[in-house]
Amino acid sequence: MLLHLLFVAVGGFFGSVLRFFISNLCQKHFTGTWIANVSGAILLAYLLHMHGTTGLGDIVFYMWTVGFCGAYTTFSTFGKEVIELIVDKRAGTAISYVATSFIVPFLIVLFIL
């Protein structure tokens, strides 16, 4: 159990650092959150598939799914940005942001797996 916690922390460190880098690269625009959430959802689906089919080890599984993907993706920032878009009277952009955040990873995972 303690070893799992350590690997979750290691994965979380790298996930949060990459998320921070992408956010800054996109000048803290909601595009950075979209990139992290979509790519993180695809990675998570792939890892879950690998865990179920190849017996991906627990330590690798916890480090990448709970740790990395958990820190890399963010629902709270996504929600805040959607509200900000609506408040800024950019409802069309907000709807597109929400729709593509769910539809794009779903379709990619559907075709990959």
Biotite code that builds the C-alpha atoms (Angstrom):
import biotite.structure as struc

atoms = struc.array([
    struc.Atom([0.000, 0.000, 0.000], chain_id="A", res_id=1, res_name="MET", atom_name="CA", element="C"),
    struc.Atom([2.765, 2.445, 0.899], chain_id="A", res_id=2, res_name="LEU", atom_name="CA", element="C"),
    struc.Atom([4.578, 1.599, -2.325], chain_id="A", res_id=3, res_name="LEU", atom_name="CA", element="C"),
    struc.Atom([1.403, 2.335, -4.305], chain_id="A", res_id=4, res_name="HIS", atom_name="CA", element="C"),
    struc.Atom([1.154, 5.704, -2.579], chain_id="A", res_id=5, res_name="LEU", atom_name="CA", element="C"),
    struc.Atom([4.733, 6.519, -3.523], chain_id="A", res_id=6, res_name="LEU", atom_name="CA", element="C"),
    struc.Atom([4.120, 5.694, -7.187], chain_id="A", res_id=7, res_name="PHE", atom_name="CA", element="C"),
    struc.Atom([0.887, 7.713, -7.214], chain_id="A", res_id=8, res_name="VAL", atom_name="CA", element="C"),
    struc.Atom([2.880, 10.661, -5.857], chain_id="A", res_id=9, res_name="ALA", atom_name="CA", element="C"),
    struc.Atom([5.599, 10.252, -8.496], chain_id="A", res_id=10, res_name="VAL", atom_name="CA", element="C"),
    struc.Atom([3.022, 10.064, -11.288], chain_id="A", res_id=11, res_name="GLY", atom_name="CA", element="C"),
    struc.Atom([1.171, 13.032, -9.819], chain_id="A", res_id=12, res_name="GLY", atom_name="CA", element="C"),
    struc.Atom([4.331, 15.081, -9.764], chain_id="A", res_id=13, res_name="PHE", atom_name="CA", element="C"),
    struc.Atom([4.995, 14.523, -13.454], chain_id="A", res_id=14, res_name="PHE", atom_name="CA", element="C"),
    struc.Atom([1.345, 14.963, -14.440], chain_id="A", res_id=15, res_name="GLY", atom_name="CA", element="C"),
    struc.Atom([1.037, 18.278, -12.629], chain_id="A", res_id=16, res_name="SER", atom_name="CA", element="C"),
    struc.Atom([4.334, 19.573, -14.028], chain_id="A", res_id=17, res_name="VAL", atom_name="CA", element="C"),
    struc.Atom([3.295, 18.695, -17.594], chain_id="A", res_id=18, res_name="LEU", atom_name="CA", element="C"),
    struc.Atom([-0.119, 20.289, -17.063], chain_id="A", res_id=19, res_name="ARG", atom_name="CA", element="C"),
    struc.Atom([1.552, 23.460, -15.754], chain_id="A", res_id=20, res_name="PHE", atom_name="CA", element="C"),
    struc.Atom([3.882, 23.497, -18.788], chain_id="A", res_id=21, res_name="PHE", atom_name="CA", element="C"),
    struc.Atom([0.995, 23.115, -21.258], chain_id="A", res_id=22, res_name="ILE", atom_name="CA", element="C"),
    struc.Atom([-1.013, 25.805, -19.476], chain_id="A", res_id=23, res_name="SER", atom_name="CA", element="C"),
    struc.Atom([1.872, 28.246, -19.719], chain_id="A", res_id=24, res_name="ASN", atom_name="CA", element="C"),
    struc.Atom([2.625, 27.247, -23.303], chain_id="A", res_id=25, res_name="LEU", atom_name="CA", element="C"),
    struc.Atom([-0.990, 28.140, -24.174], chain_id="A", res_id=26, res_name="CYS", atom_name="CA", element="C"),
    struc.Atom([-0.703, 31.379, -22.180], chain_id="A", res_id=27, res_name="GLN", atom_name="CA", element="C"),
    struc.Atom([-3.231, 30.077, -19.621], chain_id="A", res_id=28, res_name="LYS", atom_name="CA", element="C"),
    struc.Atom([-5.935, 30.003, -22.306], chain_id="A", res_id=29, res_name="HIS", atom_name="CA", element="C"),
    struc.Atom([-8.626, 27.345, -21.987], chain_id="A", res_id=30, res_name="PHE", atom_name="CA", element="C"),
    struc.Atom([-7.014, 25.552, -24.933], chain_id="A", res_id=31, res_name="THR", atom_name="CA", element="C"),
    struc.Atom([-4.342, 24.268, -22.551], chain_id="A", res_id=32, res_name="GLY", atom_name="CA", element="C"),
    struc.Atom([-6.959, 22.705, -20.293], chain_id="A", res_id=33, res_name="THR", atom_name="CA", element="C"),
    struc.Atom([-8.656, 21.200, -23.334], chain_id="A", res_id=34, res_name="TRP", atom_name="CA", element="C"),
    struc.Atom([-5.379, 19.651, -24.550], chain_id="A", res_id=35, res_name="ILE", atom_name="CA", element="C"),
    struc.Atom([-4.611, 18.205, -21.116], chain_id="A", res_id=36, res_name="ALA", atom_name="CA", element="C"),
    struc.Atom([-8.118, 16.863, -20.523], chain_id="A", res_id=37, res_name="ASN", atom_name="CA", element="C"),
    struc.Atom([-8.539, 15.311, -23.972], chain_id="A", res_id=38, res_name="VAL", atom_name="CA", element="C"),
    struc.Atom([-5.074, 13.752, -24.119], chain_id="A", res_id=39, res_name="SER", atom_name="CA", element="C"),
    struc.Atom([-5.383, 12.632, -20.493], chain_id="A", res_id=40, res_name="GLY", atom_name="CA", element="C"),
    struc.Atom([-8.739, 10.969, -21.148], chain_id="A", res_id=41, res_name="ALA", atom_name="CA", element="C"),
    struc.Atom([-7.304, 9.139, -24.158], chain_id="A", res_id=42, res_name="ILE", atom_name="CA", element="C"),
    struc.Atom([-4.243, 8.031, -22.188], chain_id="A", res_id=43, res_name="LEU", atom_name="CA", element="C"),
    struc.Atom([-6.410, 6.874, -19.295], chain_id="A", res_id=44, res_name="LEU", atom_name="CA", element="C"),
    struc.Atom([-8.639, 4.822, -21.609], chain_id="A", res_id=45, res_name="ALA", atom_name="CA", element="C"),
    struc.Atom([-5.588, 3.244, -23.230], chain_id="A", res_id=46, res_name="TYR", atom_name="CA", element="C"),
    struc.Atom([-4.051, 2.384, -19.853], chain_id="A", res_id=47, res_name="LEU", atom_name="CA", element="C"),
    struc.Atom([-7.313, 0.884, -18.599], chain_id="A", res_id=48, res_name="LEU", atom_name="CA", element="C"),
    struc.Atom([-7.466, -1.200, -21.767], chain_id="A", res_id=49, res_name="HIS", atom_name="CA", element="C"),
    struc.Atom([-3.852, -2.336, -21.312], chain_id="A", res_id=50, res_name="MET", atom_name="CA", element="C"),
    struc.Atom([-4.477, -3.162, -17.649], chain_id="A", res_id=51, res_name="HIS", atom_name="CA", element="C"),
    struc.Atom([-7.446, -5.316, -18.573], chain_id="A", res_id=52, res_name="GLY", atom_name="CA", element="C"),
    struc.Atom([-5.867, -7.093, -21.536], chain_id="A", res_id=53, res_name="THR", atom_name="CA", element="C"),
    struc.Atom([-2.151, -7.381, -20.798], chain_id="A", res_id=54, res_name="THR", atom_name="CA", element="C"),
    struc.Atom([-2.107, -7.391, -17.031], chain_id="A", res_id=55, res_name="GLY", atom_name="CA", element="C"),
    struc.Atom([-0.282, -4.084, -16.722], chain_id="A", res_id=56, res_name="LEU", atom_name="CA", element="C"),
    struc.Atom([1.285, -4.206, -13.260], chain_id="A", res_id=57, res_name="GLY", atom_name="CA", element="C"),
    struc.Atom([-0.402, -2.492, -10.327], chain_id="A", res_id=58, res_name="ASP", atom_name="CA", element="C"),
    struc.Atom([2.492, -0.144, -9.639], chain_id="A", res_id=59, res_name="ILE", atom_name="CA", element="C"),
    struc.Atom([2.623, 1.089, -13.247], chain_id="A", res_id=60, res_name="VAL", atom_name="CA", element="C"),
    struc.Atom([-1.170, 1.245, -13.306], chain_id="A", res_id=61, res_name="PHE", atom_name="CA", element="C"),
    struc.Atom([-1.401, 3.383, -10.149], chain_id="A", res_id=62, res_name="TYR", atom_name="CA", element="C"),
    struc.Atom([1.467, 5.651, -11.163], chain_id="A", res_id=63, res_name="MET", atom_name="CA", element="C"),
    struc.Atom([0.045, 6.426, -14.609], chain_id="A", res_id=64, res_name="TRP", atom_name="CA", element="C"),
    struc.Atom([-3.724, 6.336, -14.016], chain_id="A", res_id=65, res_name="THR", atom_name="CA", element="C"),
    struc.Atom([-4.280, 7.663, -10.516], chain_id="A", res_id=66, res_name="VAL", atom_name="CA", element="C"),
    struc.Atom([-1.065, 9.669, -10.261], chain_id="A", res_id=67, res_name="GLY", atom_name="CA", element="C"),
    struc.Atom([-0.222, 11.055, -13.683], chain_id="A", res_id=68, res_name="PHE", atom_name="CA", element="C"),
    struc.Atom([-3.683, 11.245, -15.277], chain_id="A", res_id=69, res_name="CYS", atom_name="CA", element="C"),
    struc.Atom([-5.273, 12.396, -12.019], chain_id="A", res_id=70, res_name="GLY", atom_name="CA", element="C"),
    struc.Atom([-2.890, 15.343, -11.730], chain_id="A", res_id=71, res_name="ALA", atom_name="CA", element="C"),
    struc.Atom([-2.649, 16.034, -15.461], chain_id="A", res_id=72, res_name="TYR", atom_name="CA", element="C"),
    struc.Atom([-6.370, 16.370, -16.120], chain_id="A", res_id=73, res_name="THR", atom_name="CA", element="C"),
    struc.Atom([-8.587, 18.780, -14.248], chain_id="A", res_id=74, res_name="THR", atom_name="CA", element="C"),
    struc.Atom([-12.327, 19.031, -13.981], chain_id="A", res_id=75, res_name="PHE", atom_name="CA", element="C"),
    struc.Atom([-12.283, 22.019, -11.626], chain_id="A", res_id=76, res_name="SER", atom_name="CA", element="C"),
    struc.Atom([-10.377, 24.258, -14.062], chain_id="A", res_id=77, res_name="THR", atom_name="CA", element="C"),
    struc.Atom([-12.590, 23.024, -16.891], chain_id="A", res_id=78, res_name="PHE", atom_name="CA", element="C"),
    struc.Atom([-15.718, 24.013, -14.923], chain_id="A", res_id=79, res_name="GLY", atom_name="CA", element="C"),
    struc.Atom([-14.283, 27.407, -14.006], chain_id="A", res_id=80, res_name="LYS", atom_name="CA", element="C"),
    struc.Atom([-13.382, 28.148, -17.609], chain_id="A", res_id=81, res_name="GLU", atom_name="CA", element="C"),
    struc.Atom([-16.834, 27.156, -18.874], chain_id="A", res_id=82, res_name="VAL", atom_name="CA", element="C"),
    struc.Atom([-18.431, 29.519, -16.343], chain_id="A", res_id=83, res_name="ILE", atom_name="CA", element="C"),
    struc.Atom([-16.025, 32.303, -17.337], chain_id="A", res_id=84, res_name="GLU", atom_name="CA", element="C"),
    struc.Atom([-16.932, 31.837, -21.011], chain_id="A", res_id=85, res_name="LEU", atom_name="CA", element="C"),
    struc.Atom([-20.643, 32.036, -20.184], chain_id="A", res_id=86, res_name="ILE", atom_name="CA", element="C"),
    struc.Atom([-20.156, 35.126, -18.000], chain_id="A", res_id=87, res_name="VAL", atom_name="CA", element="C"),
    struc.Atom([-18.170, 36.722, -20.839], chain_id="A", res_id=88, res_name="ASP", atom_name="CA", element="C"),
    struc.Atom([-21.197, 36.084, -23.081], chain_id="A", res_id=89, res_name="LYS", atom_name="CA", element="C"),
    struc.Atom([-19.347, 33.479, -25.144], chain_id="A", res_id=90, res_name="ARG", atom_name="CA", element="C"),
    struc.Atom([-21.945, 30.734, -24.784], chain_id="A", res_id=91, res_name="ALA", atom_name="CA", element="C"),
    struc.Atom([-21.208, 29.284, -28.229], chain_id="A", res_id=92, res_name="GLY", atom_name="CA", element="C"),
    struc.Atom([-17.556, 28.862, -27.324], chain_id="A", res_id=93, res_name="THR", atom_name="CA", element="C"),
    struc.Atom([-18.545, 27.352, -23.966], chain_id="A", res_id=94, res_name="ALA", atom_name="CA", element="C"),
    struc.Atom([-20.847, 24.841, -25.661], chain_id="A", res_id=95, res_name="ILE", atom_name="CA", element="C"),
    struc.Atom([-18.138, 23.919, -28.188], chain_id="A", res_id=96, res_name="SER", atom_name="CA", element="C"),
    struc.Atom([-15.586, 23.567, -25.388], chain_id="A", res_id=97, res_name="TYR", atom_name="CA", element="C"),
    struc.Atom([-17.848, 21.255, -23.385], chain_id="A", res_id=98, res_name="VAL", atom_name="CA", element="C"),
    struc.Atom([-18.956, 19.223, -26.396], chain_id="A", res_id=99, res_name="ALA", atom_name="CA", element="C"),
    struc.Atom([-15.484, 18.677, -27.832], chain_id="A", res_id=100, res_name="THR", atom_name="CA", element="C"),
    struc.Atom([-14.049, 17.898, -24.403], chain_id="A", res_id=101, res_name="SER", atom_name="CA", element="C"),
    struc.Atom([-16.330, 14.862, -24.243], chain_id="A", res_id=102, res_name="PHE", atom_name="CA", element="C"),
    struc.Atom([-16.866, 13.922, -27.889], chain_id="A", res_id=103, res_name="ILE", atom_name="CA", element="C"),
    struc.Atom([-13.280, 14.080, -29.185], chain_id="A", res_id=104, res_name="VAL", atom_name="CA", element="C"),
    struc.Atom([-11.722, 11.685, -26.646], chain_id="A", res_id=105, res_name="PRO", atom_name="CA", element="C"),
    struc.Atom([-14.744, 9.383, -26.872], chain_id="A", res_id=106, res_name="PHE", atom_name="CA", element="C"),
    struc.Atom([-14.451, 9.089, -30.653], chain_id="A", res_id=107, res_name="LEU", atom_name="CA", element="C"),
    struc.Atom([-10.676, 8.665, -30.583], chain_id="A", res_id=108, res_name="ILE", atom_name="CA", element="C"),
    struc.Atom([-10.898, 5.941, -27.947], chain_id="A", res_id=109, res_name="VAL", atom_name="CA", element="C"),
    struc.Atom([-13.738, 4.282, -29.851], chain_id="A", res_id=110, res_name="LEU", atom_name="CA", element="C"),
    struc.Atom([-11.613, 4.046, -32.995], chain_id="A", res_id=111, res_name="PHE", atom_name="CA", element="C"),
    struc.Atom([-8.316, 3.158, -31.269], chain_id="A", res_id=112, res_name="ILE", atom_name="CA", element="C"),
    struc.Atom([-9.602, 0.496, -28.920], chain_id="A", res_id=113, res_name="LEU", atom_name="CA", element="C"),
])
